């Protein structure tokens, strides 16, 4: 059995186990989101998957419903800060009160288990990048262009080397190198080590 087959078995097994362990979350969180800021409950966004094929990544919505329009159409100053900050904004005003709690516990990421079961993502892998982000960041950091093909040679993951090593504090050039190193050195043992580090990384955000 090769790595890809082993990885798929690991992905499906872990995804089903997590679905059962956190079953109450699938009922409680949607109600909380609705009471806090209405519909929609799920946010979907196009990301780059295996070999650069785009797919819709799913999350529990943690921002106001029109967050993308606010950023890209109605607030040029915020968009400039967003791009300058490596596609991140500190204390983003679009995040809802509940959204801050969901993000601090990484609960907003739970619907990506559906992406894993569909085969679009893995439990462990590089970050799922946005096409425009990847294009702009590789222009800002030209030395990272060599990593793009390597990173996209594996499925993106819910957790991975970046997610367990500092997350938002890590600039794009370092993050891309970490993701490329993962893709070059992938192994089931390394995946299991990253998985064991994930709970601590989740708690450290809180």
Secondary structure as GFF3:
##gff-version 3
##sequence-region A 1 206
A	DSSP	alpha_helix	3	21	.	.	.	ID=ss1
A	DSSP	alpha_helix	23	37	.	.	.	ID=ss2
A	DSSP	beta_strand	42	48	.	.	.	ID=ss3
A	DSSP	three_ten_helix	50	52	.	.	.	ID=ss4
A	DSSP	beta_strand	54	60	.	.	.	ID=ss5
A	DSSP	alpha_helix	67	69	.	.	.	ID=ss6
A	DSSP	pi_helix	70	74	.	.	.	ID=ss7
A	DSSP	alpha_helix	76	84	.	.	.	ID=ss8
A	DSSP	alpha_helix	97	104	.	.	.	ID=ss9
A	DSSP	three_ten_helix	107	109	.	.	.	ID=ss10
A	DSSP	alpha_helix	112	118	.	.	.	ID=ss11
A	DSSP	beta_strand	122	124	.	.	.	ID=ss12
A	DSSP	alpha_helix	131	140	.	.	.	ID=ss13
A	DSSP	three_ten_helix	142	147	.	.	.	ID=ss14
A	DSSP	alpha_helix	148	151	.	.	.	ID=ss15
A	DSSP	beta_strand	157	159	.	.	.	ID=ss16
A	DSSP	three_ten_helix	167	169	.	.	.	ID=ss17
A	DSSP	alpha_helix	172	184	.	.	.	ID=ss18
A	DSSP	alpha_helix	188	204	.	.	.	ID=ss19
###
